Structure formats: structure tokens, C-alpha cells
């Protein structure tokens, strides 16, 4: 990637002097962006020179300059409003777990050994592009994008990178977890070619679980305490065998949802953020492996490692006993993870708690920009079954709902009524406009009347 980007700035013939190139770029930028990128209050406007923002186009011939996009920091007022919309989304779709995963997987590709942005990976919004969405570790995350995209469309003045991290932190807080000391102003990558290579995210079942966790998280610059603290986020969510290869199709804790039923959770209350994960793992890790598989709560090899590895166990034991200590360490680790690899504008970032505005957020909104084609295509091709428990589900069929007296019926009668009901053109998700049983009663009465006439 670095070689391609470097080569793209060089014309085919002899290169002009550095000063001449700078003058050419400045002139093109001035011509292309006379007034199309208004500065946002309190934040600096910056046109990115990285990636494909400015480069010589091969298709355009020797020395041709193609200006693609003007980048700027996210608008603080829009971020605040988006946070409220995310809270509403969480309340109606129970998508807390997948939103946490969305933010983590966008930032978790960071490699501290690579200095160049965006080659180093990290929180740069690249997860919205199809090449990265197709990574094995990101299975199902298209559904998180489906949920968050309308908010991005509503607030075009914020970056995907900020939105993903905002959704992740908000999901933790709304589930009862600690307030995350977040900062914003992350710059987005601009094209699929800037996505990181596959293989940088953790695997749930490696041969050496503790060693694998260290290999992945040390590469990000995180330590053992942060590894264990972040693992505590497994207190939220479920694993599904048809997506990750782990977990049961359903358990007594997940068979009724909320959201899409099924999967296997790590904790009983899998939409509540607390230290239950460490308490449950401490108990379950003492059970023989063959018996763990029969339990309703999930234990991955990387979960068990937290109480088997001597260094990890110190923190895991502490968090099982002290929720306050867990919350403190988790909030710090989450904030650090969300910043990994990010390029901020302004460079120091900004906190939403420090931002005040005299204008309503709605007055600062720009005209919504069209959804980028790769994102729109990825969202459009996602199936309805891939909602990971996040999308609202249709109301279940209830035969009693369509009965004249609203009486509860036996299961066999419900099945019979449902078959007849659908035969008349109804469906479980779209009730017939008229009362089904009343129509049947009228029909029977009419037949009885005709029969009596024929008999007479």
C-alpha cells in the first residue's frame, strides 16, 4: 500500500521541483474547493493529503492531478445529536453488543510497528468498506453498519471513525457501564484500498489462548491489565455458531430474545454491563472442559485463559471481587483502544463534554451527502437474517389476537387457525383487515340459513 501511494504521486516523466509541485497542488485545491467545504465553528478545516485525497491519476495521463475529497474534523454539535439518536437506537433494537464490536474491530487492526497512516490500521472508518467487512473476524458486522448508516446520513458532518467509536462508548454507558473518557476528531480513510490486511483481530480458539491474546494486544500497545479489562466486555452479547462457529443455537437465557432469539451468552443478563463475566468465568473455569460444553453460559478458550494464566488471573480475580475497580480500568482501556491508529483533526482531538454551542444542532447540519457507493452496496446486499439480534423483529403470530373474544387458545388450535388464516390471505406479520372469526361466524350463519331454506 505504501509503495502504491508513493508511486501515485510521481508523474511518468521527470518530476518537477518540490516547490513547483506544491504550487500545482495549491492551485488545484483552490480551484476545486472555492467554497464547498465550510469551516465548522470551533474546529479547523483541513484538506487531507493522504490516501487518495490528492494524487496523480494514472487514467488522467502524465502529471494529471485528481482532487477527490476535502476532509475536516467532525462537527461537535452533530456528534452530540448523533449520540442521542444512538441512545434511541439502543432502546429499540437492543444492539449494544454489536455496536461495541463495531468500534473495537475498526480500531483493533492497529499495528504500533507501522508509523504511516493509514497503513498502521486503527480507528479510521475503514470498516465501512466491503474488503474489510468480508474479513472472517467481522462476520455479521454488516448489520451494525445497516443500523448506524441512517444516523451517518442524518449527520454528514461527522466521520465514520468518530461515529463507530461514539456508538461503541455510548452502548457501554447505556448498558450500565462506566462513562468512557472519549475524544473525537478522527479522520476517515477514503477508499477500500486503504483497508488493513486480514488477520490482525483476535481469534476465539487459538492453540495457545494466552499467548495469542498477548500477540494481538501487545501489537496494539496494550498490556495484560488492559487485555483482561477489555475481555470483561463479554458481559454483553452472544455468540452464534452460524456466524462465529462458537456457542449453541440457543439457551434458556437467549431463546426469547430480546431482539432475534438464539445464540449463547457469556452471562445471564447479557444486555447489562457489570462484572458478572468475571464472576461466571471464575466459577465455570473450575468445571472440567467436557462439562463446560453442557452449560448454558459460554466459555471460550480465551475466556478460560484469564483464570489460567498467572498474570491474567491477578486482574481477573480482582475484577470478580471489585466492580468499581473493573469499571475504572475498563473505561481507561476502552478509551485507549478507541484512539489507536487514529489521525485527529484538530491533532489533540476534542471532548464533547467541553463543547458548548449557542446554536441548536439542527441549524448546523449540512445537506446530507449521498452514501458512498461501496457502503450502499454492502448495506443493500445484507440479508434480513443477519441482524445479530439488532434489528426490530416482526410481531409474533398470536391466534388469540384475531379471535372474537381475544381468548387464549391451545397450541394445536393456534396452528390450525394459523394455517386457515394464511390460506385466506393473511400472514403472521400482516393481519387481515377484518375480524377473522367474525367473518367465519357470518359465513357459517349464512350457510345455515341457506340450508334451512333448502330443507323447507
C-alpha positions in Angstrom: 0.0 0.0 0.0 2.8 2.4 1.0 4.6 1.7 -2.3 1.4 2.3 -4.3 0.7 5.5 -2.6 4.2 6.8 -3.0 4.3 5.8 -6.7 0.9 7.5 -7.3 2.4 10.9 -6.5 5.1 10.6 -9.2 4.4 11.5 -12.9 5.7 9.2 -15.6 8.3 11.7 -16.9 10.8 13.7 -14.9 9.4 15.1 -11.7 9.0 18.9 -11.3 10.7 20.5 -8.4 9.1 20.2 -4.9 8.1 23.9 -5.0 6.5 23.5 -8.4 4.6 20.5 -7.2 3.3 22.4 -4.1 2.2 25.3 -6.3 0.4 22.9 -8.6 -1.4 21.2 -5.7 -2.3 24.5 -4.1 -3.7 25.9 -7.3 -5.8 22.8 -8.0 -7.1 22.8 -4.4 -8.1 26.5 -4.7 -9.8 25.9 -8.0 -11.6 22.7 -6.8 -12.7 23.9 -3.3 -13.7 27.6 -3.6 -16.4 27.4 -1.0 -17.7 23.8 -0.9 -16.2 22.9 2.5 -17.4 25.5 5.0 -15.4 25.6 8.2 -17.2 24.4 11.3 -17.4 26.5 14.4 -14.6 26.0 16.8 -12.8 23.4 14.7 -10.1 23.7 12.0 -10.7 22.7 8.4 -8.1 20.6 6.8 -7.9 19.0 3.4 -6.2 15.6 3.7 -3.2 14.8 1.5 -3.2 11.1 2.5 -4.6 8.2 0.6 -6.5 9.2 -2.4 -7.3 12.7 -1.2 -4.8 14.2 -3.7 -2.8 12.1 -6.2 -1.8 12.0 -9.8 -4.2 9.9 -11.7 -2.9 7.2 -14.0 -6.0 7.3 -16.1 -5.6 11.1 -16.5 -2.2 10.8 -18.1 1.2 12.1 -17.2 1.1 14.6 -14.4 -2.7 14.7 -14.2 -3.9 15.8 -10.7 -7.2 14.4 -9.3 -8.7 16.0 -6.2 -11.0 13.6 -4.5 -12.3 15.0 -1.2 -11.9 17.7 1.4 -11.6 16.3 4.9 -12.4 18.1 8.1 -12.8 17.3 11.8 -16.2 16.1 12.9 -18.8 18.7 13.9 -19.2 18.6 17.7 -22.8 19.7 17.7 -23.7 16.9 15.2 -21.8 14.4 17.3 -23.9 15.3 20.4 -27.1 15.0 18.4 -26.0 11.7 16.9 -25.3 10.4 20.4 -28.9 11.0 21.4 -30.1 9.1 18.2 -27.8 6.2 19.1 -29.4 6.1 22.6 -32.8 5.8 20.9 -31.5 3.1 18.6 -30.2 1.1 21.5 -33.5 1.3 23.3 -35.5 0.0 20.3 -33.1 -2.6 18.8 -31.0 -3.9 21.8 -27.9 -3.6 19.6 -25.5 -2.7 22.4 -23.2 -5.8 21.8 -22.8 -5.3 18.1 -22.1 -1.6 18.5 -19.3 -2.3 20.9 -17.9 -4.8 18.5 -18.1 -2.3 15.6 -16.0 0.2 17.4 -13.5 -2.4 18.6 -13.0 -4.0 15.2 -12.4 -0.7 13.5 -9.7 0.3 16.0 -8.3 -3.2 16.7 -6.4 -3.5 13.5 -3.7 -1.1 14.7 -0.1 -2.0 14.5 2.2 0.1 16.6 5.2 -1.0 14.5 3.9 0.9 11.5 4.1 4.7 11.6 2.4 5.6 8.4 -1.3 6.5 8.4 -3.5 4.7 7.3 -1.2 1.7 6.7 -0.9 1.3 10.5 -4.7 0.5 10.8 -6.7 1.6 13.7 -9.8 3.8 14.2 -10.1 5.3 10.7 -13.5 4.2 9.5 -12.1 1.6 7.1 -14.5 -1.0 8.4 -17.3 0.5 6.3 -15.7 -0.8 3.1 -16.5 -4.2 1.7 -13.0 -5.7 1.7 -12.7 -5.3 5.4 -16.3 -6.2 6.2 -15.6 -9.5 4.5 -12.8 -10.4 6.9 -13.7 -13.5 8.8 -13.5 -11.8 12.2 -16.0 -9.2 11.0 -18.8 -11.7 10.2 -22.2 -10.1 10.9 -20.9 -6.5 11.3 -22.7 -5.5 8.1 -25.7 -5.4 10.3 -24.2 -2.8 12.6 -23.4 -0.7 9.5 -27.1 -1.1 8.4 -28.2 0.3 11.8 -25.7 3.1 12.0 -25.8 4.3 8.4 -29.1 6.3 8.7 -27.5 8.3 11.6 -24.5 9.0 9.4 -26.8 10.1 6.6 -28.6 12.4 9.0 -25.3 13.9 10.3 -23.0 14.2 7.4 -20.6 16.5 9.3 -19.2 13.6 11.4 -16.7 11.0 10.3 -17.4 7.3 10.2 -14.4 6.7 12.5 -15.9 9.0 15.2 -19.4 7.6 14.7 -18.2 4.0 15.2 -16.3 4.9 18.4 -19.2 7.1 19.7 -21.7 4.2 19.2 -19.3 1.8 21.0 -18.8 4.0 24.0 -22.5 5.0 24.2 -23.5 1.3 24.1 -21.3 0.6 27.2 -22.7 3.6 29.1 -26.3 2.9 28.2 -25.9 -0.8 29.3 -25.0 0.4 32.8 -21.2 0.5 32.3 -18.8 3.3 33.2 -18.6 6.7 31.4 -15.8 6.4 28.8 -13.4 9.5 28.6 -13.6 9.8 24.8 -12.1 12.3 22.5 -13.2 12.9 18.9 -12.0 14.4 15.6 -10.9 11.2 13.9 -10.2 11.4 10.1 -11.7 8.8 7.8 -9.8 6.9 5.1 -11.3 7.5 1.7 -11.1 4.3 -0.3 -11.3 0.5 0.0 -7.6 0.1 -0.9 -6.7 1.7 2.4 -8.2 -1.1 4.5 -5.8 -3.1 6.6 -4.9 -6.7 5.8 -6.9 -9.5 7.3 -5.6 -11.3 10.4 -5.0 -8.6 12.9 -8.0 -9.3 15.1 -8.2 -11.9 17.9 -9.2 -15.5 17.3 -11.5 -17.0 19.9 -10.0 -20.5 19.8 -6.2 -20.4 19.2 -3.9 -23.2 20.1 -2.2 -21.0 22.8 -5.0 -18.7 24.0 -3.0 -16.6 26.5 -0.1 -16.3 24.0 -2.4 -15.3 21.2 -4.1 -12.6 23.3 -0.7 -11.1 24.1 0.5 -11.3 20.5 -2.6 -9.4 19.2 -2.9 -6.8 22.0 0.8 -6.2 22.5 0.9 -5.4 18.8 -1.6 -2.6 19.6 0.5 -1.4 22.5 -1.9 -2.8 25.3 -0.7 -4.6 28.4 -2.0 -7.6 30.5 -4.3 -5.4 32.7 -5.9 -3.8 29.6 -6.3 -7.2 28.0 -8.2 -8.6 30.9 -10.3 -5.4 31.5 -11.3 -5.3 27.8 -12.2 -9.0 27.9 -14.9 -8.0 30.5 -17.0 -6.5 27.7 -18.0 -10.1 27.1 -20.6 -9.5 29.8 -22.6 -8.1 26.8 -23.8 -10.1 23.9 -24.0 -13.7 22.5 -22.1 -15.9 20.1 -23.8 -17.7 17.3 -22.5 -20.9 15.7 -23.7 -20.0 12.2 -21.5 -16.8 12.3 -18.5 -17.4 14.6 -18.5 -21.2 14.9 -18.9 -20.9 18.6 -21.8 -21.2 21.0 -25.1 -23.0 21.0 -28.1 -22.2 18.7 -30.0 -21.1 21.8 -30.1 -21.4 25.6 -32.6 -20.7 28.3 -31.2 -17.2 28.5 -31.5 -16.4 24.8 -34.3 -18.4 23.4 -36.8 -15.5 23.9 -34.5 -12.6 22.8 -34.8 -9.7 23.2 -34.1 -9.0 19.6 -33.6 -12.0 17.4 -33.8 -15.1 19.7 -30.9 -17.5 19.9 -27.2 -17.7 20.5 -25.2 -18.4 23.6 -24.3 -15.6 26.0 -21.4 -15.4 28.5 -23.7 -14.0 31.2 -27.3 -14.4 32.3 -28.2 -10.7 31.8 -26.3 -10.3 28.5 -27.5 -6.7 27.9 -26.3 -5.4 31.3 -22.7 -4.2 31.7 -21.3 -5.2 35.1 -18.6 -7.6 36.4 -20.8 -10.7 36.0 -18.5 -12.0 33.3 -15.6 -12.4 35.7 -17.8 -14.0 38.4 -19.2 -16.5 36.0 -15.9 -17.3 34.3 -14.2 -17.8 37.7 -16.9 -20.5 38.5 -17.1 -22.1 35.1 -13.3 -22.3 34.6 -13.2 -24.7 37.5 -15.5 -27.1 35.8 -14.0 -29.8 33.6 -13.9 -28.9 29.9 -16.3 -31.6 28.8 -18.8 -30.3 31.3 -18.4 -26.7 30.3 -19.9 -27.5 26.9 -23.1 -28.6 28.6 -23.5 -25.3 30.4 -25.9 -22.6 29.2 -23.2 -19.9 29.6 -20.4 -19.7 27.0 -16.7 -20.2 27.9 -14.2 -19.7 25.0 -10.6 -20.8 25.3 -9.6 -17.1 25.5 -12.1 -16.7 28.4 -10.7 -19.6 30.4 -7.2 -18.3 29.9 -7.9 -15.3 32.1 -8.1 -17.6 35.1 -5.4 -20.0 34.0 -2.6 -17.6 33.1 -0.9 -16.4 36.3 -0.6 -12.8 35.1 -4.1 -12.5 33.7 -5.6 -14.2 36.8 -4.4 -11.4 39.1 -6.6 -8.9 37.4 -9.5 -11.3 36.6 -9.7 -12.3 40.3 -9.7 -8.6 41.3 -12.4 -7.7 38.9 -14.6 -10.6 40.0 -14.5 -9.1 43.5 -14.4 -5.4 42.8 -16.7 -4.0 40.2 -15.6 -0.4 40.8 -12.0 -1.4 40.0 -13.2 -3.1 36.9 -15.2 -0.1 35.7 -12.2 2.2 36.3 -9.7 0.1 34.4 -12.2 -0.8 31.7 -13.0 2.9 30.9 -9.3 3.7 30.6 -8.6 0.7 28.4 -11.7 1.3 26.2 -10.7 5.0 25.6 -7.1 4.0 24.7 -8.3 1.3 22.3 -10.7 3.8 20.6 -7.8 6.1 19.9 -5.4 3.5 18.4 -4.1 4.5 15.0 -6.5 7.4 14.6 -5.5 10.6 12.9 -7.1 13.6 14.7 -8.1 17.0 13.4 -7.5 19.0 15.5 -4.4 16.9 16.4 -5.3 16.9 20.1 -8.9 15.9 19.4 -11.8 17.3 21.5 -14.2 16.1 24.1 -18.0 16.5 23.8 -18.1 17.4 27.5 -16.0 20.5 26.8 -18.0 21.7 23.8 -20.8 24.3 24.2 -22.9 25.7 21.5 -25.2 28.7 21.2 -26.9 27.2 18.2 -29.2 24.2 18.1 -27.6 21.2 16.4 -30.2 21.2 13.7 -29.1 24.6 12.4 -25.6 23.4 12.0 -26.5 20.4 9.9 -25.2 20.3 6.3 -27.2 18.9 3.4 -27.0 15.2 3.7 -24.3 13.7 1.4 -25.1 10.6 -0.6 -24.0 7.3 0.9 -20.7 6.2 -0.6 -21.3 3.5 -3.2 -19.3 0.8 -1.5 -21.2 1.3 1.7 -24.6 1.5 0.0 -23.8 -1.7 -1.9 -22.7 -3.6 1.2 -25.8 -2.5 3.1 -28.1 -3.4 0.3 -26.7 -6.9 0.0 -27.1 -7.8 3.7 -29.8 -10.3 4.4 -32.6 -10.0 6.8 -31.4 -13.0 8.8 -28.1 -11.3 9.5 -29.4 -8.8 12.1 -27.3 -10.3 15.0 -30.2 -9.5 17.4 -30.0 -5.9 16.4 -32.9 -5.2 14.1 -36.5 -5.0 15.3 -38.4 -8.2 14.9 -41.9 -8.6 13.4 -44.7 -9.2 15.9 -45.2 -13.0 16.5 -48.4 -14.5 15.3 -51.0 -15.0 18.1 -54.2 -16.7 17.2 -56.0 -15.2 20.2 -55.3 -11.7 18.8 -57.6 -12.5 15.9 -60.3 -14.4 17.8 -63.6 -12.7 18.6 -63.3 -12.8 22.3 -59.5 -12.3 22.5 -59.3 -15.7 24.3 -56.1 -17.7 24.6 -56.2 -20.9 22.6 -54.4 -24.2 22.7 -51.3 -24.7 20.7 -52.9 -27.2 18.3 -55.8 -24.8 17.7 -53.4 -21.9 17.1 -51.6 -24.0 14.5 -54.9 -24.9 12.8 -56.1 -21.3 12.9 -52.8 -20.0 11.5 -53.0 -22.4 8.6 -56.5 -21.4 7.8 -55.7 -17.7 8.4 -52.8 -17.8 5.9 -55.0 -19.7 3.5 -57.4 -16.8 3.4 -54.5 -14.4 2.5 -53.3 -13.3 5.9 -49.8 -13.6 7.3 -48.2 -13.6 10.8 -46.8 -10.1 10.1 -49.7 -8.5 8.3 -53.1 -9.1 9.8 -56.2 -9.2 7.7 -58.1 -6.0 7.8 -61.4 -7.6 9.0 -62.0 -9.8 12.0 -61.2 -13.4 11.0 -63.6 -15.2 13.4 -66.4 -12.8 12.9 -66.2 -13.4 9.1 -66.2 -17.2 9.7 -69.2 -16.9 12.0 -71.1 -14.8 9.4 -70.2 -17.3 6.7 -71.4 -20.2 8.9 -74.6 -18.4 9.7 -75.2 -17.7 6.0 -74.7 -21.4 5.1 -77.1 -22.4 7.9 -79.7 -20.0 6.6 -79.4 -21.3 3.1 -79.5 -24.9 4.3 -82.8 -24.2 6.2 -84.3 -22.7 3.1 -83.4 -25.7 1.0 -84.8 -28.0 3.7 -88.1 -26.1 3.8 
